[in-house]
């Protein structure tokens, strides 16, 4: 593994406000970047989006819930762009 890949996958801790309270969330920088893009595409703030994810999560920690949200969102966007449908 190159140093570039290791550096890009480093976990970054950031503070966000959820329900009026400041909390820290640790995510890889790539997830923070994608989360910011999603928030901007919804004309919202990062804190608002994280609050919505927090309200909907079930039985997982917030960092994991955010990762799943980002993966599902980017997967849905990719399927929409290509016109493909996921089959289960």
TORPA-4810 file (N, C-alpha, C, O; in nm, 3 decimals):
<nodes>
NODE_1_0.085_-0.118_0.000_0.000_0.000_0.000_0.090_0.124_0.000_0.185_0.132_0.077_X
NODE_2_0.060_0.220_-0.085_0.142_0.339_-0.093_0.107_0.435_0.019_0.001_0.425_0.080_X
NODE_3_0.197_0.527_0.046_0.173_0.627_0.151_0.053_0.716_0.117_-0.018_0.760_0.207_X
NODE_4_0.032_0.743_-0.013_-0.083_0.825_-0.054_-0.214_0.759_-0.013_-0.303_0.827_0.039_X
NODE_5_-0.227_0.629_-0.037_-0.350_0.559_-0.001_-0.371_0.557_0.149_-0.483_0.574_0.197_X
NODE_6_-0.263_0.536_0.224_-0.274_0.534_0.369_-0.315_0.672_0.420_-0.401_0.682_0.507_X
NODE_7_-0.256_0.776_0.367_-0.288_0.913_0.410_-0.432_0.948_0.378_-0.499_1.012_0.459_X
NODE_8_-0.482_0.908_0.262_-0.618_0.941_0.222_-0.722_0.864_0.301_-0.837_0.907_0.310_X
NODE_9_-0.685_0.749_0.358_-0.781_0.670_0.432_-0.776_0.698_0.582_-0.844_0.631_0.660_X
NODE_10_-0.696_0.795_0.623_-0.683_0.826_0.765_-0.817_0.873_0.822_-0.893_0.945_0.757_X
NODE_11_-0.842_0.831_0.943_-0.965_0.870_1.012_-0.948_1.012_1.065_-0.847_1.047_1.126_X
NODE_12_-1.051_1.093_1.039_-1.050_1.233_1.082_-1.166_1.254_1.178_-1.279_1.216_1.149_X
NODE_13_-1.137_1.315_1.292_-1.242_1.344_1.390_-1.286_1.489_1.373_-1.204_1.581_1.373_X
NODE_14_-1.418_1.508_1.358_-1.473_1.642_1.343_-1.589_1.659_1.439_-1.653_1.563_1.480_X
NODE_15_-1.614_1.783_1.475_-1.728_1.815_1.562_-1.847_1.857_1.478_-1.833_1.934_1.382_X
NODE_16_-1.964_1.807_1.515_-2.089_1.847_1.452_-2.191_1.874_1.562_-2.178_1.825_1.674_X
NODE_17_-2.291_1.953_1.529_-2.396_1.985_1.624_-2.519_1.900_1.591_-2.571_1.904_1.480_X
NODE_18_-2.563_1.823_1.689_-2.682_1.739_1.675_-2.777_1.773_1.788_-2.743_1.757_1.905_X
NODE_19_-2.895_1.819_1.753_-2.993_1.854_1.855_-2.943_1.960_1.952_-2.975_1.958_2.070_X
NODE_20_-2.864_2.053_1.901_-2.813_2.161_1.983_-2.692_2.124_2.067_-2.642_2.207_2.144_X
NODE_21_-2.643_2.000_2.052_-2.526_1.956_2.129_-2.412_1.921_2.036_-2.431_1.857_1.932_X
NODE_22_-2.293_1.965_2.073_-2.174_1.938_1.994_-2.125_1.797_2.025_-2.112_1.758_2.141_X
NODE_23_-2.098_1.720_1.919_-2.045_1.585_1.936_-1.935_1.561_1.834_-1.931_1.626_1.730_X
NODE_24_-1.847_1.469_1.864_-1.738_1.436_1.773_-1.771_1.310_1.696_-1.825_1.214_1.751_X
NODE_25_-1.738_1.311_1.568_-1.760_1.195_1.481_-1.628_1.167_1.409_-1.564_1.257_1.355_X
NODE_26_-1.589_1.039_1.409_-1.466_0.997_1.341_-1.501_0.922_1.214_-1.570_0.820_1.217_X
NODE_27_-1.453_0.974_1.101_-1.475_0.912_0.970_-1.350_0.929_0.885_-1.269_1.018_0.908_X
NODE_28_-1.337_0.843_0.786_-1.230_0.861_0.689_-1.259_0.988_0.609_-1.375_1.023_0.587_X
NODE_29_-1.154_1.055_0.566_-1.168_1.182_0.496_-1.255_1.170_0.371_-1.328_1.262_0.337_X
NODE_30_-1.247_1.056_0.302_-1.330_1.036_0.182_-1.478_1.040_0.216_-1.558_1.093_0.139_X
NODE_31_-1.516_0.985_0.331_-1.657_0.989_0.372_-1.698_1.131_0.409_-1.810_1.173_0.377_X
NODE_32_-1.611_1.206_0.476_-1.643_1.347_0.507_-1.666_1.425_0.378_-1.762_1.502_0.367_X
NODE_33_-1.579_1.404_0.281_-1.592_1.476_0.154_-1.722_1.446_0.083_-1.790_1.537_0.036_X
NODE_34_-1.757_1.318_0.075_-1.881_1.279_0.008_-2.002_1.328_0.085_-2.102_1.370_0.025_X
NODE_35_-1.995_1.324_0.218_-2.106_1.371_0.302_-2.131_1.520_0.280_-2.246_1.564_0.275_X
NODE_36_-2.025_1.597_0.268_-2.039_1.741_0.240_-2.106_1.764_0.105_-2.189_1.854_0.091_X
NODE_37_-2.069_1.684_0.005_-2.128_1.697_-0.128_-2.277_1.666_-0.123_-2.358_1.735_-0.184_X
NODE_38_-2.313_1.560_-0.050_-2.454_1.522_-0.038_-2.532_1.633_0.031_-2.641_1.669_-0.013_X
NODE_39_-2.477_1.686_0.140_-2.545_1.794_0.213_-2.566_1.915_0.122_-2.674_1.974_0.122_X
NODE_40_-2.465_1.952_0.046_-2.476_2.067_-0.043_-2.579_2.041_-0.154_-2.652_2.133_-0.193_X
NODE_41_-2.586_1.917_-0.203_-2.681_1.886_-0.309_-2.825_1.892_-0.259_-2.919_1.906_-0.337_X
NODE_42_-2.842_1.881_-0.128_-2.975_1.889_-0.067_-3.000_2.029_-0.009_-3.098_2.051_0.062_X
NODE_43_-2.911_2.122_-0.042_-2.920_2.260_0.006_-2.929_2.268_0.158_-3.001_2.351_0.214_X
NODE_44_-2.854_2.182_0.223_-2.854_2.179_0.370_-2.713_2.189_0.424_-2.616_2.200_0.350_X
NODE_45_-2.705_2.183_0.555_-2.575_2.187_0.620_-2.531_2.046_0.656_-2.612_1.953_0.660_X
NODE_46_-2.404_2.032_0.682_-2.350_1.904_0.725_-2.414_1.861_0.857_-2.451_1.745_0.874_X
NODE_47_-2.428_1.954_0.950_-2.489_1.922_1.079_-2.634_1.877_1.064_-2.678_1.784_1.132_X
NODE_48_-2.707_1.941_0.974_-2.847_1.902_0.952_-2.855_1.760_0.896_-2.938_1.680_0.940_X
NODE_49_-2.770_1.729_0.800_-2.769_1.596_0.741_-2.730_1.491_0.844_-2.793_1.385_0.853_X
NODE_50_-2.628_1.518_0.923_-2.585_1.424_1.026_-2.696_1.405_1.129_-2.716_1.294_1.179_X
NODE_51_-2.768_1.511_1.162_-2.881_1.500_1.255_-2.989_1.408_1.199_-3.046_1.327_1.272_X
NODE_52_-3.017_1.421_1.070_-3.118_1.335_1.007_-3.074_1.189_1.007_-3.154_1.100_1.032_X
NODE_53_-2.946_1.165_0.979_-2.893_1.029_0.982_-2.902_0.974_1.124_-2.939_0.859_1.145_X
NODE_54_-2.870_1.057_1.222_-2.875_1.016_1.363_-3.017_0.976_1.403_-3.036_0.878_1.475_X
NODE_55_-3.115_1.052_1.358_-3.255_1.024_1.393_-3.303_0.892_1.334_-3.387_0.824_1.393_X
NODE_56_-3.251_0.856_1.217_-3.298_0.736_1.146_-3.220_0.609_1.178_-3.263_0.499_1.144_X
NODE_57_-3.106_0.623_1.242_-3.020_0.505_1.261_-3.080_0.405_1.359_-3.154_0.441_1.451_X
NODE_58_-3.046_0.280_1.336_-3.092_0.172_1.422_-2.973_0.086_1.464_-2.897_0.038_1.380_X
NODE_59_-2.958_0.068_1.591_-2.861_-0.029_1.646_-2.719_-0.017_1.592_-2.651_-0.118_1.578_X
NODE_60_-2.674_0.100_1.561_-2.534_0.117_1.517_-2.483_0.250_1.571_-2.560_0.338_1.610_X
NODE_61_-2.352_0.263_1.572_-2.298_0.392_1.616_-2.311_0.493_1.503_-2.333_0.455_1.388_X
NODE_62_-2.297_0.618_1.535_-2.321_0.724_1.437_-2.223_0.717_1.320_-2.264_0.735_1.205_X
NODE_63_-2.097_0.691_1.347_-1.999_0.682_1.237_-2.037_0.573_1.138_-2.030_0.594_1.017_X
NODE_64_-2.078_0.459_1.188_-2.119_0.349_1.099_-2.244_0.386_1.021_-2.254_0.358_0.902_X
NODE_65_-2.339_0.450_1.087_-2.462_0.491_1.020_-2.433_0.591_0.907_-2.495_0.585_0.801_X
NODE_66_-2.339_0.680_0.930_-2.300_0.777_0.826_-2.236_0.705_0.708_-2.268_0.734_0.593_X
NODE_67_-2.145_0.612_0.736_-2.080_0.538_0.628_-2.184_0.464_0.542_-2.178_0.469_0.419_X
NODE_68_-2.278_0.397_0.607_-2.382_0.324_0.534_-2.466_0.421_0.451_-2.497_0.392_0.336_X
NODE_69_-2.503_0.536_0.510_-2.580_0.636_0.437_-2.506_0.681_0.312_-2.565_0.687_0.204_X
NODE_70_-2.379_0.712_0.326_-2.300_0.760_0.212_-2.292_0.651_0.105_-2.310_0.680_-0.014_X
NODE_71_-2.266_0.528_0.144_-2.258_0.419_0.047_-2.392_0.397_-0.023_-2.396_0.380_-0.145_X
NODE_72_-2.501_0.399_0.054_-2.633_0.382_-0.008_-2.666_0.499_-0.100_-2.721_0.480_-0.208_X
NODE_73_-2.632_0.619_-0.059_-2.661_0.737_-0.139_-2.581_0.736_-0.268_-2.635_0.763_-0.375_X
NODE_74_-2.453_0.704_-0.260_-2.371_0.703_-0.381_-2.409_0.586_-0.470_-2.401_0.597_-0.593_X
NODE_75_-2.451_0.474_-0.412_-2.498_0.361_-0.492_-2.627_0.394_-0.564_-2.644_0.360_-0.681_X
NODE_76_-2.719_0.461_-0.495_-2.846_0.501_-0.556_-2.822_0.601_-0.667_-2.886_0.596_-0.772_X
NODE_77_-2.729_0.694_-0.644_-2.698_0.794_-0.746_-2.636_0.728_-0.869_-2.669_0.764_-0.982_X
NODE_78_-2.548_0.633_-0.847_-2.484_0.563_-0.960_-2.588_0.483_-1.038_-2.585_0.481_-1.161_X
NODE_79_-2.680_0.417_-0.967_-2.785_0.341_-1.036_-2.876_0.434_-1.116_-2.919_0.399_-1.226_X
NODE_80_-2.905_0.551_-1.061_-2.990_0.648_-1.130_-2.922_0.697_-1.258_-2.986_0.709_-1.363_X
NODE_81_-2.791_0.726_-1.249_-2.717_0.777_-1.364_-2.707_0.673_-1.476_-2.713_0.707_-1.594_X
NODE_82_-2.691_0.546_-1.438_-2.673_0.442_-1.539_-2.805_0.379_-1.580_-2.811_0.304_-1.678_X
NODE_83_-2.911_0.409_-1.506_-3.041_0.351_-1.536_-3.055_0.207_-1.490_-3.151_0.139_-1.525_X
NODE_84_-2.957_0.161_-1.412_-2.963_0.021_-1.367_-3.045_0.010_-1.239_-3.063_0.106_-1.164_X
NODE_85_-3.094_-0.109_-1.217_-3.174_-0.138_-1.099_-3.107_-0.251_-1.023_-3.068_-0.351_-1.082_X
NODE_86_-3.095_-0.234_-0.891_-3.038_-0.340_-0.810_-3.140_-0.452_-0.793_-3.258_-0.427_-0.768_X
NODE_87_-3.093_-0.573_-0.807_-3.180_-0.689_-0.785_-3.130_-0.760_-0.661_-3.010_-0.774_-0.639_X
NODE_88_-3.225_-0.805_-0.581_-3.187_-0.877_-0.459_-3.232_-1.020_-0.467_-3.210_-1.097_-0.374_X
</nodes>
